[in-house]
């Protein structure tokens, strides 16, 4: 949202650069000889310097404040895989009168030739602006003559009529030797600051007095523009924060992380209050109560719910079917879910036209679930919207408005809130998609307050397999398998297979179990509120090996865990298992009559401390010609602290090792 600050606000001009900034176009031989650590040398490229300055300037009383962000960066290319850093892409947002533009672009390539530095300026034809969509442009700077050992340098300024300050990012996917940033904002804009990543960031904060001449166009008695202007000299304060970080390691991908961006070393700025005129402020995000008050404004979420009077007819029809709360909840949910199609949009808490979305039968997740809340309320249920953040958007730990990019619905029943998202065709009340199972949401009450609502699932998702196989004397296996998937495990299967033709479904199954010879495949996918069921027959010779008079059997078949996903020696990031889960396998083997059991692995039970999880496996000889393998894996937590990493790594290592052990059969 754009804020036009009135006459009492004046403009700020571009101050002299922070002393930490370096001069453009002055790369020397010494820059090529800067000592690099072992990690920096091994990286495809390394930032030698990152500089950023963000400040405000008041243009006039029509355009108001403009936000300027200057970026100046120097990168050394170490290897071919780092050549991509020779192309810089800048995204610019445009929406109505709100717009962004790039100013003062300069870029250079530096190489050593004949012992001397050769400097090549990037020509204008290599600076290209492309339209991505109606609200997004992209400027691409492609620097010439990039090779191994090259240093590249670029500098540009983005002019924006938006007041959202982009995150101050210090950590990149490659190492950063030096990073500097200075953020200056007039006293009329109050920002919350949040630190992300596992490194202390200490800023040098101070207040700087400003005195500027501001010109304002005078209006005629009817509000029209005139050619006359008024110039005032007004004092105000700039709130300044300076940052300087050194030797920042590259952000490395780790398994079981919901979104690596949540842990990138950076400072997040969010607009908390704006002073339109002296003493009159709009509060947005200083506390959760202020967030709720802001979103419950009639122009925003609450008003959109209340104004959906076009739902009255369908509400009356559905209410006549039953007076029971759960029935009415399901009627409303099924109606919106069946009618509406998610256009894959998020759109935060804004809707261009809720009524238009309803009659077009498609909309963003926010629009679909806001329609659901409105219908539920009109049917007499205690319902409320829950503002949430998708995993791609980050974790809203502190009071925030911009930190939310999604909305779901909630109904109060039996002393608890039932969460629901009607944007997915395979969902049902109480089941959320993985994209929004992210920390906590804020439920907006009618009285203007808000309530913290956990978005992680508390229910286990099951993956249960029952297999009966026969083995002949050649080690050939034929079997029947029936698999049952519940909750989010079932949702994952449905999202992949439902609505596809049988050939595609069978191809996916073959890929999952890594077997080509499957037959009599039956998928039970239609009823989303019931577990997903898959049954099939299969033939294989992949899990037996005959050596002399012995046959070695891999008893877990295609259900064996192939490797430990946790390989690193240590870990800094929490482990995200997405949701609690139970994996249970029962495999019964009918042995060839020519063989008898020589040995079986030992049965074991493993437990993680604090009730985080468990694993147990039992090997049983049913009779002379039959054995049974029963295994159970249970994960009870969603998000686990990194402190438990070594224990979890060892836990998985033991499971992988145990499942590789063989059952040995011996000829009679």
C-alpha positions in Angstrom: 0.0 0.0 0.0 1.2 3.5 -0.8 1.1 6.3 1.7 1.0 9.9 0.5 2.4 12.0 3.2 0.8 15.5 3.5 2.3 19.0 3.5 4.0 18.8 6.8 6.3 16.2 5.4 9.2 17.4 3.3 11.8 15.8 1.1 15.2 14.2 1.9 18.1 14.5 -0.5 20.8 12.0 -1.3 23.5 12.4 1.4 27.1 11.7 0.9 28.0 8.0 0.7 29.0 6.1 3.8 32.7 6.1 4.3 32.7 2.3 3.8 31.6 2.6 0.1 34.3 2.0 -2.5 34.8 3.9 -5.7 33.3 2.6 -8.9 35.7 1.6 -11.7 38.8 1.6 -9.5 39.7 -2.1 -9.5 43.5 -2.6 -9.4 45.9 -5.6 -9.5 45.7 -5.6 -5.7 42.1 -6.7 -5.9 43.1 -9.9 -7.8 45.6 -10.7 -5.1 43.2 -10.4 -2.1 43.9 -13.5 0.0 41.0 -16.0 -0.1 40.3 -18.7 2.5 40.0 -22.4 1.5 36.3 -22.1 1.3 36.4 -18.9 -0.7 38.8 -20.5 -3.3 36.6 -23.6 -3.6 33.5 -21.5 -4.3 32.4 -20.8 -7.9 32.7 -17.1 -7.1 33.2 -14.8 -4.1 31.9 -11.3 -3.3 34.9 -9.1 -2.5 32.6 -6.2 -1.6 28.8 -5.7 -1.2 27.5 -2.2 -0.6 24.0 -1.0 -0.3 22.4 2.3 0.7 18.6 2.9 1.1 17.2 6.4 1.7 14.1 8.5 1.1 13.7 11.6 -1.0 10.5 13.8 -1.1 9.7 14.7 -4.7 6.6 16.9 -4.4 3.1 16.8 -2.9 1.8 14.7 -5.9 4.3 11.9 -5.9 5.2 12.2 -2.2 8.2 10.2 -0.9 10.3 8.1 -3.1 12.6 5.3 -1.9 16.1 4.9 -3.3 18.2 1.8 -3.0 21.8 2.0 -4.4 23.7 -1.3 -4.9 27.4 -1.6 -5.6 29.0 -5.0 -5.7 32.3 -6.6 -6.7 32.6 -10.3 -7.5 35.6 -12.5 -8.4 34.8 -15.4 -10.6 36.8 -18.5 -9.5 35.5 -21.2 -11.9 33.3 -21.9 -14.9 30.4 -22.7 -12.6 30.6 -19.1 -11.4 30.1 -17.5 -14.8 26.4 -17.1 -14.0 27.4 -14.2 -11.7 28.4 -12.3 -14.8 24.7 -11.7 -15.3 22.8 -9.5 -12.9 19.0 -9.5 -12.8 17.0 -6.7 -11.2 13.2 -7.1 -10.7 11.0 -4.1 -10.7 7.4 -4.0 -9.5 4.6 -1.9 -11.0 1.0 -1.7 -9.9 -1.2 1.2 -11.0 0.5 4.5 -10.0 3.0 2.6 -7.9 6.2 1.9 -9.8 9.9 1.1 -9.7 12.7 2.1 -12.1 16.4 1.5 -12.4 18.7 4.6 -12.6 22.4 5.1 -13.2 23.4 1.6 -14.2 27.2 1.0 -14.7 29.0 -2.3 -15.0 32.5 -3.4 -15.7 34.6 -6.5 -16.4 38.2 -6.7 -15.3 40.8 -9.2 -16.5 44.6 -9.6 -16.2 46.3 -9.6 -19.6 50.0 -9.3 -19.9 50.3 -8.5 -16.2 48.0 -5.5 -16.5 44.4 -4.9 -15.6 42.1 -4.6 -18.6 38.9 -2.8 -17.9 35.8 -3.3 -20.1 32.7 -1.2 -19.7 29.4 -3.0 -20.2 27.7 -1.4 -23.3 24.1 -0.2 -23.1 22.9 -2.9 -25.5 23.9 -5.5 -22.9 21.5 -3.8 -20.4 18.1 -5.0 -21.3 14.6 -4.5 -19.8 12.0 -7.2 -20.3 8.3 -7.4 -19.3 7.7 -10.6 -17.2 4.0 -9.9 -16.6 1.7 -6.9 -16.2 3.1 -6.1 -12.7 6.8 -7.2 -13.1 9.7 -6.0 -15.2 13.2 -7.4 -15.2 16.4 -5.5 -16.1 19.3 -7.8 -17.1 22.9 -6.7 -17.1 25.2 -9.1 -19.0 28.8 -8.3 -18.5 31.2 -9.1 -21.4 34.4 -11.2 -21.4 33.7 -13.1 -18.2 36.2 -15.9 -17.7 37.9 -17.8 -14.9 39.7 -15.2 -12.7 37.6 -12.3 -13.9 36.4 -9.6 -11.5 33.1 -8.0 -12.3 31.6 -4.8 -10.8 28.2 -3.2 -11.1 26.4 -0.3 -9.6 22.8 0.9 -9.9 20.0 2.7 -8.1 16.4 1.6 -7.9 13.8 4.4 -7.5 10.5 3.2 -5.9 7.2 4.7 -5.0 6.7 1.7 -2.6 7.7 2.2 1.0 8.6 -1.4 1.7 12.4 -1.6 2.3 13.8 -4.8 0.8 15.5 -7.2 3.1 19.2 -6.2 3.8 20.9 -9.5 2.6 24.4 -10.2 3.8 24.7 -13.9 3.1 24.7 -15.2 -0.5 25.0 -18.6 -2.1 28.8 -17.8 -2.4 31.1 -16.4 0.3 31.1 -12.7 1.0 34.4 -11.1 2.3 33.0 -7.6 3.1 29.4 -6.3 3.3 28.3 -2.8 4.1 24.8 -1.3 4.4 23.3 1.9 5.5 19.5 2.4 5.9 18.1 5.9 6.4 14.4 6.6 7.0 12.6 9.9 7.9 11.0 10.0 11.4 7.6 9.8 9.8 8.2 6.2 8.9 8.7 3.7 11.7 10.1 0.3 10.8 10.3 -2.9 12.7 13.7 -4.7 12.3 14.1 -8.5 12.5 17.3 -10.4 12.3 17.4 -13.7 10.3 20.2 -16.3 10.3 22.6 -17.7 12.8 24.9 -14.8 13.2 24.8 -11.7 15.5 24.2 -8.5 13.5 25.1 -5.3 15.4 24.1 -2.1 13.8 25.4 1.4 14.5 22.2 3.4 15.0 21.9 7.1 15.3 19.7 10.1 14.5 20.6 12.7 11.9 19.0 16.1 11.9 17.9 17.3 8.5 17.0 20.7 7.2 15.6 20.9 3.7 13.7 23.3 1.4 10.4 21.6 0.3 8.3 23.0 -2.6 4.5 22.4 -2.7 2.1 23.3 -5.4 -0.7 25.5 -4.3 -4.3 24.5 -5.0 -7.3 26.7 -6.1 -10.4 26.8 -4.0 -11.8 23.8 -5.9 -8.7 21.6 -5.3 -7.3 22.1 -8.8 -3.6 22.5 -9.5 -2.1 25.9 -10.1 1.3 27.2 -11.3 2.1 28.7 -7.9 4.4 26.9 -5.4 5.1 27.4 -1.8 8.6 26.7 -0.4 9.1 25.9 3.3 12.3 25.1 5.2 11.5 22.3 7.8 13.5 20.3 10.2 13.2 16.6 10.7 15.2 13.6 11.8 16.6 10.7 9.7 16.8 7.4 11.6 20.0 5.8 10.4 21.4 2.2 10.8 24.8 1.2 9.5 26.0 -2.4 9.2 29.4 -3.9 8.5 29.9 -7.7 8.3 33.0 -9.7 7.2 33.8 -13.2 6.1 30.3 -14.4 5.7 30.2 -18.1 4.5 28.0 -19.3 1.7 24.5 -20.4 2.6 24.6 -24.2 2.1 21.6 -26.3 1.3 20.7 -28.9 3.9 18.1 -31.6 3.8 14.9 -31.3 5.8 14.7 -27.5 5.7 11.4 -25.9 4.9 12.9 -22.8 3.3 16.6 -21.9 3.2 15.7 -18.2 3.0 14.5 -18.3 6.6 18.1 -18.8 7.6 19.9 -16.5 5.3 21.8 -13.8 7.3 19.9 -10.6 6.8 17.9 -7.8 8.3 14.2 -7.6 7.6 12.5 -4.2 7.6 8.7 -3.9 7.9 6.8 -0.7 8.0 5.1 -0.4 11.4 3.6 3.1 11.5 3.3 6.0 9.2 2.6 9.6 10.3 0.4 11.2 7.7 0.3 14.6 9.5 1.6 15.8 12.8 0.2 13.5 15.6 -1.9 11.3 13.3 -0.4 7.9 12.7 -1.6 4.7 11.0 -0.4 1.8 13.0 0.3 -1.5 11.3 2.6 -3.9 13.1 4.0 -2.8 16.5 2.0 -5.5 18.2 -0.2 -8.4 17.3 -3.2 -6.4 18.4 -2.2 -3.6 16.0 -1.8 -6.2 13.2 -5.3 -7.5 14.0 -6.7 -3.9 14.1 -5.1 -3.1 10.7 -6.4 -6.3 9.0 -9.9 -6.0 10.6 -10.3 -2.6 9.0 -13.5 -2.4 6.9 -11.4 -1.7 3.8 -9.5 -5.0 4.3 -10.3 -8.5 5.5 -13.2 -7.9 7.8 -15.0 -5.6 5.4 -14.6 -8.0 2.5 -16.1 -10.8 4.6 -19.1 -8.7 5.7 -19.8 -7.3 2.2 -20.2 -10.7 0.5 -24.0 -10.5 0.6 -24.2 -12.3 -2.8 -23.8 -15.5 -0.7 -27.1 -15.1 1.1 -29.0 -17.3 -1.4 -26.7 -20.3 -1.3 -26.4 -19.9 2.5 -30.2 -20.2 3.0 -30.2 -23.3 0.7 -27.4 -25.1 2.6 -28.8 -24.2 6.0 -32.1 -26.0 5.3 -30.2 -29.3 4.9 -29.2 -29.6 8.5 -28.9 -27.7 11.8 -25.8 -29.7 13.0 -22.6 -27.7 13.1 -20.4 -30.3 11.4 -22.9 -30.8 8.7 -23.1 -27.1 7.9 -19.4 -26.8 8.0 -19.0 -29.6 5.5 -21.8 -28.3 3.3 -20.1 -24.8 3.1 -16.6 -26.2 2.6 -17.7 -28.6 -0.2 -19.7 -25.9 -1.9 -16.8 -23.5 -2.1 -14.2 -26.2 -2.8 -16.3 -27.6 -5.7 -17.2 -24.2 -7.1 -13.9 -22.4 -7.0 -10.7 -23.1 -8.8 -7.4 -21.8 -7.3 -5.5 -19.7 -9.9 -2.3 -20.5 -8.0 -2.2 -16.9 -6.7 -1.5 -15.9 -3.1 -2.3 -12.1 -3.1 -1.9 -11.6 0.6 -5.0 -10.0 2.2 -6.1 -8.1 -0.9 -8.9 -8.9 -3.4 -9.6 -6.9 -6.5 -13.2 -8.0 -6.4 -14.4 -10.9 -4.2 -17.8 -11.0 -6.0 -16.1 -11.1 -9.4 -13.9 -14.0 -8.2 -17.0 -15.9 -7.0 -18.9 -15.5 -10.3 -15.9 -16.3 -12.4 -15.4 -19.4 -10.2 -11.7 -18.9 -9.8 -9.5 -16.8 -7.5 -6.5 -16.6 -5.2 -6.2 -18.7 -2.1 -7.1 -15.6 -0.1 -10.2 -15.0 -2.1 -11.4 -18.6 -2.0 -10.9 -18.9 1.8 -12.4 -15.5 2.5 -15.5 -16.6 0.6 -15.6 -19.7 2.7 -15.4 -17.7 6.0 -18.2 -15.4 4.8 -20.4 -18.4 3.9 -19.7 -20.2 7.2 -20.6 -17.0 9.1 -23.8 -16.6 7.1 -24.8 -20.2 8.0 -24.6 -19.4 11.7 -21.2 -20.9 12.5 -18.5 -19.3 14.6 -15.9 -18.8 11.8 -12.9 -16.6 11.3 -10.1 -16.0 8.8 -6.6 -17.1 9.8 -3.7 -15.1 8.3 -0.8 -17.4 7.4 2.6 -17.4 5.7 3.5 -20.0 3.1 6.9 -21.7 3.5 8.2 -19.7 0.5 7.3 -16.5 2.3 9.1 -17.1 5.6 8.2 -17.5 9.2 6.1 -14.7 10.9 7.6 -14.9 14.4 7.2 -11.2 15.3 4.2 -8.9 14.8 3.9 -8.4 11.0 1.5 -7.5 8.3 3.7 -8.1 5.3 4.9 -11.4 6.7 1.5 -12.9 5.8 0.8 -14.0 2.2 -2.0 -16.5 2.7 -5.3 -17.0 4.4 -7.2 -20.0 5.6 -10.6 -20.5 7.3 -11.4 -21.7 10.8 -14.6 -22.9 12.5 -15.0 -23.2 16.3 -16.4 -26.6 17.3 -16.1 -28.8 20.4 -13.8 -26.3 22.2 -11.3 -26.1 19.3 -10.7 -24.4 16.0 -10.9 -26.6 12.9 -8.6 -25.2 10.2 -9.4 -25.6 6.5 -8.2 -24.5 3.1 -10.7 -24.9 0.2 -8.2 -23.9 -2.5 -7.1 -27.5 -3.1 -9.5 -30.1 -4.6 -8.0 -33.0 -2.6 -8.2 -31.3 0.8 -10.8 -31.6 3.5 -11.6 -29.8 6.8 -8.8 -30.3 9.3 -6.1 -31.0 6.6 -3.8 -28.3 5.4 -1.4 -28.4 2.4 2.3 -28.5 3.1 2.8 -25.1 1.7 1.0 -23.5 4.6 2.1 -25.8 7.4 4.5 -23.2 8.6 4.8 -22.1 12.2 1.8 -20.2 13.4 -1.1 -18.1 11.9 -3.1 -15.3 13.4 -6.9 -15.9 13.8 -8.7 -12.6 13.5 -11.6 -12.3 16.0 -14.7 -10.1 15.4 -13.8 -8.0 18.5 -10.6 -6.8 16.8 -8.3 -9.1 18.7 -6.2 -12.0 17.3 -5.2 -15.4 18.4 -2.1 -17.5 17.7 -3.0 -20.7 15.9 -0.4 -23.5 15.3 -0.3 -24.5 11.6 1.8 -27.6 12.1 -0.2 -30.8 12.1 -0.6 -32.6 15.4 -1.9 -35.8 13.7 0.4 -38.5 12.3 0.2 -39.2 8.6 0.3 -42.9 7.9 2.1 -44.9 5.3 1.3 -48.6 5.8 2.2 -51.5 3.4 1.3 -55.1 3.5 3.1 -57.4 1.1 2.8 -61.2 0.6 5.4 -62.7 -1.7 6.5 -66.1 -2.9 10.1 -67.0 -3.8 11.0 -69.9 -6.2 14.2 -71.8 -6.2 15.7 -69.4 -8.8 15.3 -66.5 -6.4 12.4 -65.1 -8.5 9.9 -63.2 -6.5 6.2 -62.7 -7.2 4.0 -60.8 -4.8 0.9 -58.7 -3.9 1.2 -55.4 -2.2 -1.5 -53.2 -0.6 -0.5 -49.7 0.6 -2.6 -47.2 2.6 -1.8 -43.5 2.9 -3.6 -41.2 5.3 -3.7 -37.4 5.9 -0.8 -35.6 4.2 0.7 -38.8 3.0 -2.5 -39.6 1.2 -2.8 -36.0 -0.1 0.7 -36.2 -1.7 -0.3 -39.3 -3.6 -3.7 -37.8 -4.7 -2.1 -34.6 -5.8 0.2 -36.6 -8.2 -2.2 -39.2 -9.4 -5.8 -38.1 -9.1 -7.4 -37.2 -12.5 -4.5 -38.8 -14.5 -5.0 -41.7 -16.9 -4.2 -45.3 -15.8 -0.9 -45.5 -17.8 0.5 -42.4 -16.2 -0.5 -43.6 -12.7 1.2 -46.9 -13.3 4.3 -45.2 -14.6 4.5 -43.1 -11.5 4.1 -46.2 -9.3 6.9 -48.0 -11.2 9.2 -45.1 -10.6 8.3 -44.9 -6.9 9.0 -48.6 -6.2 11.7 -48.9 -8.9 10.1 -51.9 -10.4 8.9 -52.3 -14.0 6.9 -55.5 -13.8 3.7 -54.5 -12.0 0.2 -55.6 -12.8 -3.4 -55.6 -11.6 -2.9 -52.1 -10.3 -5.9 -50.5 -8.5 -5.9 -46.9 -7.2 -8.5 -45.8 -4.7 -8.2 -42.0 -4.9 -11.7 -40.5 -5.2 -12.8 -39.9 -1.6 -10.4 -37.3 -0.2 -11.5 -37.7 3.4 -10.6 -41.4 3.3 -7.1 -42.9 3.1 -5.6 -43.4 -0.3 -5.3 -47.0 -1.2 -3.0 -48.7 -3.9 -2.9 -52.4 -4.6 -0.9 -54.2 -7.2 1.0 -57.3 -8.1 4.7 -57.4 -9.0 7.5 -59.8 -10.2 11.2 -59.2 -9.6 14.6 -60.8 -9.2 16.3 -57.7 -7.7 16.2 -58.7 -4.0 17.8 -62.2 -4.0 21.3 -63.5 -4.8 22.3 -67.2 -5.0 25.9 -68.1 -4.0 26.6 -71.8 -4.0 24.0 -73.4 -1.7 22.8 -70.2 -0.1 20.3 -67.6 -1.1 20.7 -64.1 0.3 17.4 -62.1 0.6 17.0 -58.4 1.0 13.9 -58.6 3.3 12.6 -55.0 2.8 12.4 -55.3 -1.0 11.6 -51.9 -2.5 10.7 -50.4 0.9 14.3 -50.4 2.1 15.7 -47.0 3.0 18.6 -46.6 0.5 20.8 -44.1 2.4 21.0 -41.8 5.4 19.7 -38.3 4.3 21.9 -36.8 7.1 25.5 -36.8 5.9 27.0 -33.5 7.2 29.3 -33.7 10.2 27.3 -30.9 11.9 24.3 -28.8 11.4 23.1 -25.3 12.4 19.6 -25.3 11.0 16.5 -26.9 12.6 15.3 -30.2 11.1 11.8 -29.9 9.5 10.0 -33.2 9.1 6.9 -31.4 7.8 4.5 -33.4 9.8 4.4 -36.4 12.2 4.3 -39.7 10.4 4.1 -43.4 10.9 5.5 -45.9 8.4 4.5 -49.5 9.1 5.5 -52.4 6.8 4.4 -56.1 7.1 6.1 -58.4 4.6 5.4 -62.1 4.6 7.6 -64.5 2.6 6.7 -67.9 1.3 10.1 -69.6 0.9 11.0 -72.1 -1.8 10.5 -75.7 -0.7 14.2 -76.4 -1.6 15.4 -74.0 1.0 15.3 -73.5 4.7 16.2 -70.5 7.0 19.9 -70.4 7.8 19.9 -67.1 9.7 17.9 -63.9 10.1 18.9 -60.4 11.4 18.4 -59.6 15.0 15.2 -57.8 16.0 15.8 -54.4 17.5 14.1 -51.3 18.9 15.5 -47.8 18.7 14.2 -44.7 20.5 15.1 -41.0 20.2 15.3 -39.0 23.4 12.4 -36.8 24.3 9.9 -38.9 22.5 11.0 -37.5 19.1 10.7 -40.9 17.4 11.2 -44.6 17.4 12.0 -47.5 15.1 11.5 -51.2 15.7 11.9 -54.3 13.5 11.1 -57.9 14.2 12.0 -61.0 12.1 9.8 -64.0 12.7 9.8 -67.5 11.4 6.1 -68.4 11.0 6.9 -72.0 10.0 9.5 -74.0 8.1 8.5 -72.4 4.8 7.4 -68.9 5.9 9.0 -65.8 7.5 7.6 -62.4 8.4 9.3 -59.0 8.7 7.5 -56.3 10.6 8.9 -52.8 10.9 7.6 -49.6 12.3 9.1 -46.1 12.0 7.5 -43.3 14.0 8.4 -39.6 13.9 6.5 -37.5 16.5 7.7 -34.0 15.9 7.6 -31.5 13.0 10.4 -29.1 13.8 13.4 -30.4 15.7 16.3 -28.2 17.1 19.7 -28.6 15.5 21.0 -29.8 19.0 19.5 -33.2 18.3 21.2 -33.5 14.9 23.9 -36.0 15.8 21.5 -38.2 17.6 19.1 -38.2 14.7 21.9 -38.8 12.2 23.0 -41.8 14.2 19.4 -43.0 14.5 19.0 -43.0 10.7 22.4 -44.6 10.2 21.3 -47.5 12.3 18.1 -47.9 10.4 19.8 -47.9 7.0 22.4 -50.4 8.2 19.7 -52.7 9.8 17.6 -52.7 6.6 20.6 -53.7 4.5 21.1 -56.9 6.5 20.2 -60.1 4.7 18.1 -63.1 5.5 20.1 -66.2 4.6 18.4 -69.3 3.2 20.2 -72.6 2.8 19.5 -75.5 0.5 18.1 -78.5 2.3 
